[in-house]
Amino acid sequence: MERILCSDKLDVDPNSPAAEKKYKHWRKTFENFIDECGDRAPDKLRCLTKYVSATVCEYFADATGFETAIQVLEKVYVKKKNDIFARHQLATRRQRPSETLDEFLCDLHRLSKDCTLKADTAKEYREELLRDTFINGLSSANIHQRLLENQALTLSQAFGQGRALDLAQRTSEAFQPLGPVIAAASGCV
């Protein structure tokens, strides 16, 4: 039975788009394998070394314990999510023409997993909703994009940053020439 649950080798580039998903799946499979071994479980660090590629092993080569090695792999493969962008993706997701309601709701659940949610008071929740709606409703694509680049942002910060970007954009437009600049030379050729 242990052979059936035995994990494949982890051999994925941490920068690939599916790296985190593949790592999490591999880790769950590896943990299931160790759990299934029960009393006969091998040394976890030695076993971990066996079930990763040489390239992946380099990340935790200096680790002296299993937990330390796993922490290193977590840092390498599990990237911090941009909560502002995750909420934007969730808030702006629309049902596609060929998509069923079941598929649509399933994808909304998937997108919501990247949103950092905490127990908020009604006032804090209202502020977050206002911030998200403010960002999603902006007519300037440039300001919209710049606000989505933030890892964390309050409504006040979003408004302040948006106002500064808007002022800079309007000022920049005011300094642009209205038409082609014609150099008039009076009598000089």
Buried (B, 14 or more C-beta within 10 A) or exposed (E): EEEEBBBEEBEBEBEEEEBBEBBEBBBEBBEEBBEBBEEEEEEBBEBBBEBBEEEBBEBBEEBEEBEEBBEBBEEBBBEEBBBBBBBBBBBEBEEEEEEEEEEBEEBEEEBBEBBEEEEEEEEEEEBBEBBBEBBBEBEEEEBBEBBBEBEEBBBEEBBEBBEEBBEEEEEEEEEEEEEEEEEEEEEEE
